[in-house]
Amino acid sequence: MGAMRILSFNIQNLRLRRSGGAPRLDGARDRDEAEESPALDPADRRLAAALLARAAADLVILQEVFDTATLDWFNTHHLARAGLAPYPFAHCPPGNDGRGLGLAVLARRALRLTSHARLTARDLGLEAPDPDLPVFRRDCLMVETGALTVFGCHFKAPYPDPATAWAVRRREAEAVRRLVERTFAGQDAPRWLIAGDLNEPWDADPDPAIAPLLAPFSIDLMARLPEGDRWTFHDHHAGRYAQPDALLASPALAAKWPDAVPKVLRTGLAFEATRYKGEHLPGVGRHRPHASDHAAVMIDLPLR
């Protein structure tokens, strides 16, 4: 196996609908914001496809995809129009999100996919107020491809009640750690990567909800970037920047490739994210159209 390019991207509310029999994708907008115009939806999705086409990743972990039909339509229509051959392996298993927005995988190489949407705290020996309910707010997808295992995640957002959300994210973090430990029990130097939107808020927390996943358990690959270049999300309401999107590697993987540095792809962000001074994709607007309110994060691993 040669080099593998891995990309994680919260594509913001990707859902296929049919209006008068014609299929269309919802745009990268929140459903509860009435001022967001659906007229810009097609342009949003063209920009998301253009971003992915430029990246040309071998493995894509997407957050906020409604279902398999949505993923397939985006893969075979929008990516193809952007000049990227559709991915031969595309999966979006049902998850637990109340709006139906789950995790999805696009891949160039054959893989083994395991969903953990039905996993409970009791299954993992974890304490929880409701130990027999699913422990993951959406899912945790385990993607096995060659010598690498990727755990795709999308943790609970830090609202409406930050304290309650913190507790949910802490259980999710504990569950992912337990999954990793069980998967690689007895192995000396496993190579795994946790990728996705872990939804850590912008204010520094001395006890972050995702602490069970941090050092020494993992190595934060995003920390290989200068501190000011790690942000991946812009909240246009508050005008603030954050880094909810993560790449956490096993110590063995990080040691194997000490020079592997992530890239944050911000070309699809709106111009209102003024901290970004680089190139924008053609068609990006002041607020919309945009590819998403998240940047994508990407890393190249010279697997061999």
WOJO-V389276 format. One line per field, one symbol per residue. ss: DSSP state (h for helix, s for strand, l for the rest). phi: phi as a letter, one per 40 degrees, with the letter a starting at -180 (. if undefined). A space follows every 50 residues. Layout:
ss = ???
phi = ???
This chain:
ss = lllssssssssssslssssllssssllllllllllllhhhhhhhhhhhhh hhhhhlllsssssssllhhhhhhhhhhhhhhlllllllssslllllllll lssssssllllssslllllshhhhlllllllllslllllssssssllsss sssslllllllhhhhhhhhhhhhhhhhhhhhhhllllllllsssssslll llllllllllhhhllllssshhhhllhhhlllsssllllsssllssssss hhhhhhllllllsssllllllllllllllllllllllllllllslsssss slll
phi = .ccbbbbbaccgfcacbbbggccabdccacccbcccccccddcdcccccc cccccfccbbbbbgbcacccccccccbcccccgbcdccbbbaccbbcccg cbcabbacbdabbbcbcccbccdcgbcadbcbcdcccbabccbbagcbbb bcbacdccacbdcccdccccccccccdccccccbdgccacbbabbiccfc ccccbcbcdcdcccdccbbccccccddcbccbabccccgbbabccbbbbc dcccccbcccbcbbcbccccccccccbccbcdhcbdbacacacbccbaab bcca
